[in-house]
Amino acid sequence: MMRRETSNAMKRLLPIVALAGLTLLSDQAAADRNRWSRDDPPAYAPHSTRDARVSLEQAIRTVQRATGGRVLDAREVPGGYRIKVLTRRGEVRVVHVDAQTGEMH
């Protein structure tokens, strides 16, 4: 009898815990969006990727294909690009793409 009561309690608790977890992920993603804006001024020399073989758009497409996620922010940094992506699993990742080789780090 005790086992059945515990099982029923867990079945009722599971959706609440799942909803709480999704709410926390959603709040974190919103906070990250507010902290990262495409309108932020770059913190690098604008000519840093002038001789790049890989464009920012190409780097974004490569990261999207590799992660299956949604790009939250993308910007030039010395020697390449910094791309922030929300993965299918709900994780926020930062991927660095070398402007010369297209290699992701």
CORPE-V462868 format. One line per field, one symbol per residue. burial: 1 if it has 24 or more other C-alpha atoms within 12 Angstrom, else 0. A space follows every 50 residues. Layout:
burial->???
This chain:
burial->00000000000000000000000000001000000000000000000010 00011101110111001011111111101111111100000111111110 01010
